[in-house]
Amino acid sequence: MAGSERFPDLRAISFDFGNTLVPVGSPALAAVVEQMITTIVAELGGVDPAEFARTWAEERDRQFAEEVPRLREVDLDRRVVRVLARLRGMPAPPTSQAWDDVAAGRHSTPAEIGVAVDAYSRAFVALVPVPAEVGPLLERLADHFDLAILSNWPLASTIDAYLESAGWRPSLRAVVVSQRVGTIKPDPRIFRVTEAALGRKGQSILHVGDDWAADIVGAKRAGWRAAYFRDRQAGSPLPSSRPDASVRADLEIDALAELESALA
């Protein structure tokens, strides 16, 4: 399969995680947050579940508005700090002003933050279904290409745990997550980190993703090939974007099986 007629120089494939390999719908993510809150209430005490959920959603939206335009990943530790600070009496700043995270941090302990973040990660692995077709597909592709995950995600340990639980990790040469790198797609720096991890460069790598700006524009501007996984955002709260005319994808697919067929 490597060196196919369509892409004779292709040697590696990277995949986005959320809504590419793993569908992440609003109901599933809501269940993850609900289970996380249940654990927090049991472990920390004195936490109103409904108030935590409302405040969590507000701080999530604030983080996306603040960080994504700066090509920075949102930080779950910081979100938990801010939520607990608000629940314990610290007023939130106006949306036009930045949080005083040092002051907010005085309202919680590192152990409490760890409980919340670990609960979120464990809930995600437990509650977000593993697509049955992905594991076999990765195994087949790994016989011909170097494979990687290249994902914007606020908690790299969640992806690590999910891959291990799903049994996908042996098929992957690298797992590159924005939280570890310190920047998000489409920043070219995260693509360069992936090149180094794969030992490949430029058009020898095909990136597959559902977010046009992050995945397709990012990959093409990094000099890679790109496959656009169409119409994956419906019903998902994850940040996304729609196609524009700034670049052209090398492939457009509606199912992962089409990728394998296109490379055969």
N, C-alpha and C positions, 0 to 999 in steps of 0.2 A: 504493500500500500504506500509506503514512503516513496517519494519520487514519482507520484502519480502523474499522468499526462497533464492534468489541470494545474498542478502545483509541483513541478519537478524538483524544486529545491526545498520543499517543506520537510522539516525534521522535528518540529516540536509544536505542541498545541497547548495553549493555556485556556482555562475555563473560569469565567465568573462563577461565584457560588450562588448567592441568593437570586432566585427567579431565572437562573440558567440551569445549573445542575439541580437545584432544590427549590421548588415553588414555595414561596413564603406569602401566604394569604393573610388578610386581616384577621379572620377567625383564629387561625393557628397562632399568630403573634399575640392576639389578645389572651389566648389561653396560657401562653408562656408568661405573660405579665401577671395574670391572675395567680398562677401557681407560685411565681416568685413572691408576690405579695403575701400569699398564705404562709410561706416559709418565714418571711420577714416578721409578720405578726407573731408567729409562734416563737421565733428566736429572740426578737428584740423586745416585744411587749410594748404597750402604750401607743400602738400605731393603728389609726383608723383606716381600714382597707379602702373604703371609697375615697377618702381624702388623699391617700397615697396614690391611687390610680389616677385621679384627676390631676394632681400635681405632677406626677410622672409624665403624663401626656403633654402638659404645658411646657415642662422643661425639655422634653424631647423636641418639640417644635421649635423652641428657642435655640437649642443647640444646632439643629439643622440650618436655621436661618443665619446663625452666626458663623458656623464652621465651613459649610459646603462652599460658599463663594470664595473662601480663602484656601480651598483645596486641602482642608484639614479634616481628619476623622473626628466624629463626635466621641466623647469619652464617657463610658458608662460609670466609672468611678466618680467622675465629677458630677454626673447627673444625680447619682445617689446622694452625694454630699449636699447638693442643692435642695433636693427633695426633703431630706431629713432636716436640714436647716429651716426650711419653711414650715414643716410640721412642728418644729420645736420653737417657733416664735419669731424667726428672722423673716422680715418682709422681703419679698422678691423685688429687685430693682425694676424700674420701668424698662420696657423692651428696648428703649433707645440707649440704655446704659449697661455696662458690663457688670457681671457679678463680682463681688469681692470674695473670691474663693478661699482666701486665707481666713477671713472672718466666718464664712460658712462652714469651714472645716472644724471650727471649734465646737460645733453642735453634734459631732459624731466622732466615733473612734475608727481607726483602721480595721479593727476586728468587725465592727458593724458593717462597714463598707464591703469587706470581704464576704460576709454572710450574704449580702444582697446580690453582689456580682456573681458569686458562685451559684446561688439559687437560680438566677437568670440563665446561666449557662446550662445547668443541669436540666432545667425545664425545657429549654430549646431542644436539647438532644432527645429528651424523652417524648416530646409532644409533636415535633415537626416530622412528618412521615418521610421515610427514605424511599425515593422513587426506585421501583424494582428494576427498571431497565438500565439505570445509570452504571451500577457496578459491572455488569457484563460488558457494557459498551466500553468502559474505561479499560477493562482487561484486554479487550480485543485491540483497542487503539494503542495500548502500551507495548504491544508486540511490534509496532512499527514506528512509533513516535515517542519522544520524551514528553511527558505530560506534567502539567502544573495547574495549581489553583492560583488565580490572580484576582483578588477580591477586595472591594471596599467593605469593611466590616468593623464594627466598634470593639469587638472582643475576639482576638485571634484564638484564644484558648477554646472558645465555643466551636469554631471551625475545626480545630485540632480534634476535639472530643467527638464531634459529629463524624468526621472522616474515619476515626478509629472504630466508632460504634457501627458505622455502615460497612466497614471492611474495605474501604476504598484506598486507604493510605498506601498499600504496597504498589498500586498502579501509578503513583505519583512521584515524580522526581523532586518536585519543589512545591511548597505552599507559601505563597507570598500574600500577606494580609496588611491592609493599610495601617492598622493600629501599630504593627511592629515597625513599618517603614517610616511612619510619621507624616505621610501625605496620601491623598486619594487619587484614583484615576479621575481625570485624564492627565494628571501631572506626569510628564515624561520620566521623572525620577523613579517612579514605582515600576515602570516598564524596564528601566535599566537594571534595577535590582533583580527583576525576573530574568533578564538576559544573563546576568552573572550566575544566577542559581541554576539555570538550564545549561549554561555553556554554549548558548546559541544567540544569534543576532539577526535583526532585520527581518527580511522576508522568508527566512527559514522558520519563522514562528507564525502560527495562526492563532489569534485570540478570538474566543467565542463568548458573546455576551448579549444581554438584553437591553442595556442602557446605551442609547446612541451616543450621547456626549461622553460618557465615561469610558465605554468599551470600544466603540467603533472609531470615534474621532480620536480618542487617546491612542489606540493601537496604530491607526494609520499615520498619525503625526509622529509616532515613535519609529516609523519605517517598517512596521509589521504588516502582515495580512490580517484581515478581520472578517468574521462571520457574524452577521446580525441575526439573533434569535427573536423573531417578530412576535409582537402582541403578547408579551409575558407579564405586563404590568397590571392588567385589570384585576381589581380586587386586592391589590397589595399595597401596604402603606410604605414600602421602601421607596426612597428617592429614585426618580427615573426621568427620562427625556425621550422625545420623539425624533425621528429622522429629520435632518435638514439637508441642504445641498452642499455643505462644506466639504464633505468627503464622500466617497463611494465604497460600500462594502464589497469585498471580494465574493462573498456568499451571502444569501439570505435564506434562512431555514425556518420552518414552522414546527419542527420536531428534531430531537437530537439524532434520531435514526437517519435523517436526511444528511447530516454531516458525514456519517460513515459512508453513505452511498456516494456522496459527492467526491470523496477522497479515494474511492475504490479504483 
